[in-house]
Amino acid sequence: MGWHPPVPAAILDADNTEWQVIRSWPDDAAEDYVLELAAPGLAGVRAAHLRAGQLELLRRGRDRRLPALKHASPLGEVVVHRAHKRAVVKAGEHYLKIFRARQSDEAVGRHERMNELLGAGDFLTPEIVSSTPGCLTLMTLPGRSLFELGIDPAVSDVVFENAWQKWSRAWVRQHSLALAPAHRPTLEALPVRTAAVELARLQHTVHLWLVHAGDIPAAQAERAAVRGAAGQAAQKLLRTDPDPLVWSHGDLHDKQIFTVDPGAPLGLLDFDEACRAEAAADLGNIAVHLQLRLHQHRLTAERYQTARRHVIATAEELHVTPARFDAYAAATRLRLGCLYSFRPQWADLAEDFLIPDGEQALAAGVPAAKVEPTY
């Protein structure tokens, strides 16, 4: 293997300014990409399209599908901008999340419901400051994310482990509290994401990846691997009985969990995808993100094993069926492999995530059986 989509790491605009590609996503046609760019000396990020090698920069703070960005961008710095999809503006103590107009009411509803479900004290959640069509304004959370703790060598291994243990205990307790009759209306108001929905999401990502691989001879091995992994993921998601649906963060990983101090609750943010799903959906997702951090050298092998051990302990406490954990982890692994293939900085490491389970270890030098998500 060795082929990945030829997204450039840097690109020149019409004024000869060099832009670094921070993130990229596949567009609907081969060799067309959606880019998030940054340039030295220029604050924030810019959204762009790359179509057949031609760069099309969106105007700073403008997006025809995100009209609220025009009014939000002067208030702070645009820190996220995926063209026509979403943007985030950091403005002092606030984050302004920009959506398509029809999606903003849904995002507000999900945040409100999660704030209600998590109001027992195990997790701090961002306070909703205001909402207008296309824009949700939230307070920032204090502290540092578990991701930041993991990459900081000044943080001791004991502090790192304690933070993950605290998350595990809080996650288990919060799922128990959410089953109380008083929370049932709030829980049932969340949208449902079944295994079939998860599979449809994965299949869309795989389809776009295959469109970009096309009939390129050099991509033959990757195409076969992706198709094989997609088939395995579909079987795992649909051919074993699902676990009960519970509240779900919808995109749980270590950048979403914040720790303040030993005596304060942890913080949890970003409920754009909050739903009802199997507990394995969140836990498989965070487990594979930890594998990604290991590949990115953002976690040592020891810290990876520490964090993963607490994820597995959480799954056991919540009576997650191992086959369901493995199914959702396999789906996440392939989805991230496809997505990170389009990120120039990480395209090489994404190759291992495209290979079907059991064909290669996920961590260099570590037996596959020790790093696979099953438990």
N, C-alpha and C positions, 0 to 999 in steps of 0.2 A: 504494500500500500504506500501511498505517498501523494496522491492527487488531492487537491482541495480547491474550492472556487478561487479564481485569481483576483481577489479583492486587493487593491494596492494598500500598502501601509501608509503611504503619504501621496498627496496629489496636489497639483498646481491649479489655481483658478485663473481666470482671464487676466487678472492683474499680477500674475506671477507670485501670488502669496502661496506658500506651502502650508497645506492643511494636513494634520495628522488624523488618521482614521481611528476614532475612539471605539465606536461600535458600528456594525453593519448588519443588515438584514437582507435576505433575498427578496427581490421584487418578482412580479409574476412572469417575467420573460427572462430567458437565459442571458447572462452578462448585464442584467439590470439590477442595481442594488440601491437600497436606502441607506444613507450614511449619516452618522453623527460625527462631527468634526471639531477639532480645536486647533488653534494656532498660537505660537508663542507671542506673548504680549497682548493678546486679545482675550477679554474676559468671557467666560461662559462657553457654550457650545453652539454650533450651527448645524442645522439639518440640511441635507442635500440629497439629490438623486445622482447616480452614475448610470447613464444609459449608453450602452455601446461605446464606452470609453469617454463619453462627454459628461463633464461635471455641470450640474445645475444646482447652484446654491440657492436656498430659500433666503429671502430678505431677513435680516436680523429681527427677531421678535415678530415675524409674520408667518402665518400659515392659513391658507384659505379654508382648510377644513377645521381649524382650531381658532375661530375668530376671537375667543377670549384672551388669547396670547398677546394680542396687540395692546390690550389694556394692562395685562399683568407684567409684561416684560420690563417696562420702565421702573417697576417697583423694586427690582432686585436683579439677580443674575440667573440666566437660563442655565440650569445644570443638567437637564435632560431634554432632548427634543428628538423624537422619532416622527419624521414628517407625516403629517395628516393623521397621526394616531394619538399621540399624547406628548405633553411637555410638563416640566416642573421648573418653577422659579423659586429660588431661595431669596427671601426678603427678610433679613434680620432674624427675628424669632419665629418667623412664619415660613411655611412652604405652601405655595400656590400650585395645585395640581390642575392641569388643563386637559380637558377631554373634548371629544366631539359633543355637541350640545345634547344630543339624545342620550348620551351615556352618562352625563353628569348626575342626573337624578338617581340613576341606579347606583353610582359610586357613593353618593351621599347616603343612600339607604343602607348600603352594606356597611359603611363606616358607623352609622348610627346604631345598627343592630349589634355590631361587634362591640361597640362601647358599652352597650347594655349587658351583653353576655359576659364581658370581662370586667364588670364593675365590682366584683367581689374582692378585689385587692391583690390578686396574684400577678396581674399585669397592668402597668400603666399604658394607656392608649392616647394617641394624639387628640387633643381637644379640637372640636370643630369650631372654628372662629366664625366662618360665614360660608355661604354657598350661593352662587349666582349661576345662571345658565352657562355651562361649559367650564366652570371654575369652582374648585373646592379649596378653601383655605384652612390649613391645619397648624396648630402649634408644633414646634419642634419638641422632640423628646430629649431629656438630659442624658448624659452618660456616653458610654462607648459601646459599639456593637460587639457581639461575640467574634465577628470577623476581625475587627480591629485588635481585640485581645489576642487572637491567634497569631497575628503577624508581628506582634510587638515583642521583641526579645527581652524587653525590660519587665514584662509581665511574667511572674513566676508560674511554673507549671501547676502549683497548688492553687493559685488564684484562678487560673484558667479552668482547672477541673471543678473547682467550687462553683464557678459560674454555670457550667454545663449541668452540674448536679442540681443546682437551684432551678434552672430551666426545666429539667426533667420532672422534678417534683411539682412545680407549678403547672406544667402542662397536664399532668395526670389529674391533679386536683381540679383544675378548671374544667376538664371534660366531665368530671363527676358532678360538679356544681351545676353545669349547664343542663343536666338531666332533670333538675327540679321542676315541678309543675309550673312554677311561676315564670320560668324561662321558656316554656314550650311555645307560646305564640311568637316570641322573638326568633327562636330557633327555626320554627317552621316557615317563617317569612323569608329565610335565606334561600336562594336558588339551589337546585339540586345539581350536583355534578356526579353522575354515575360513571362506572367503568367505560360504558359505551361513549359517553361524552369525552372522557379522557382519551380514549382511543381515536375518536374523530379529530381531536386537537393534534394528537401525534401524527395521524395520517396526513393532515394538512401540511405539517412541517416537513415530513418525509417527501410528500409530493413536490414541494418547492425545491427541496434539495435535489431530487431526481431530475426536475426540469433543468436545473443549472448543470447537472452532470451530463445531461443529454446523451449523445452517442459518442462522446469523447473516448477514444481508445485507452488513454492513460487512466481513465476513471473506471475502467471495467471492474477491477477488484473492489473498489469502493461501492459501486452500484450493487454488486452481488452481496456485499456485507450488509449494506443498508437494507436491502430487501429481506435478507435473512433475519436481521435483527427486528425488522418491523413485523415479520410473520411470527417470530417468537413472542414479541410483546403482545400482539393481538391474542394469541393463544392463552397467554398467561392472564390477561385481563378478563377474557370472556369465558374461559373454560374451567374456572374454579369458582365456587360459590362466593359471592361478595360478603364482606363483613357489614354490620349495621352502619347506617349513616349517622355521622356526628357533626358538630360544627367543625369547619375547616378554614384555616387561614387562606388556603388556595395557592400560595406561592411562598411557602416557608423555607427560609434559609438563614444562614448565620448573620447576614447583613440586616435582617429584620428584627433581631432580638437585641435589646440594649440592657446593659447593667450599669447601675449608678453606684451603689455602695452596698456592703453586706446587709445593712438593715432595711433597705428600700426594695420595693417590688421591682421586678424586671420590666422593661418597656417592650412593647410589641407594636409594630407599625405596618402600614401599607395593606389596607383591606380591600383593595380594588377587586380582588378575585375571591373574596370571602363567600363561602357557600356551605352546603351540607354535602359531605363526601365520606368515604371510608377513612378511618384514622390513618390507614396505610398511605393515603395520598400525600399528606403532609410529611409523614415520617420517611417515606421513601424518597421524597423530594429533597429533604434536608440531608439525608444520608449520601445521596449522589452529589450534592453540592459540596459536601466535605471531601469526597473523592476528587472532585474538580480542584478544590483548594490544594490538595496534596500534589496533584499534577502540576499546578501552577507554582509550586514551591512557596505557597502562602501558609502552609501548615507543615510542621515537621511530622515525621512518621509517628512519633510518640504522641503528639497532640491530636493527630488524626485519629489514632486508636482510642485516645481518651474520649474525644467528643463522640465518636461512633459508638463506643460502649454505652454511653448514656442515651443515645438515640435508641439502641436496641433494648436497653432496660425499659425505656418508656413504652416501646411497642409491646413488650411482655406485660407490663403493668396494665395496659389498655386492652389486653387480650387480642391483639392483632394477629390474625392467622399468618404464619410465615409465608405461605404461598401468595397471599395478597400483598404483603410487604414486598416480596420479590417482584410481583407483577408491576406494581407502581414504580419501583426502583428501576426496573428494566425500561419502562416507558420513559421515565425521566432521563435515564442515561442516554438513550437514543436521541431524544429531543434535544438535549444539551449538545450531544455530539454533532448533530446537524447544524444547530445554531452557531456553535463556536467554530465550525468549519469556515464560516463567513467572517470571522474576526481575525485579521492578519496576525495579531500578536499571539493568538492561541490556536491557530489552525492546525499546527503539527500535533499538539497534544490531543486535539479533538478526535484524531484518528482512532485512538484506543476505545473511545466511547461509541464508535460506529460498529465495532466488532461484536457479533453475537456472544451472549454469555458462554463462558467456558472455553473460548478459543484463545484468550490471552489474559494474563493478569492485568488488573487495572493499575497496579502500582509497581513501578520498576523494582525488581528484586524481591517482591513479596509474592508468595504463592497465591494464585487466584482465589483459592478456597478461603483465604484469610481476609480478603478484601471485598468479596462479593456481598451484596446487600442481604442475602438470605441469612436467617438465624435459626 
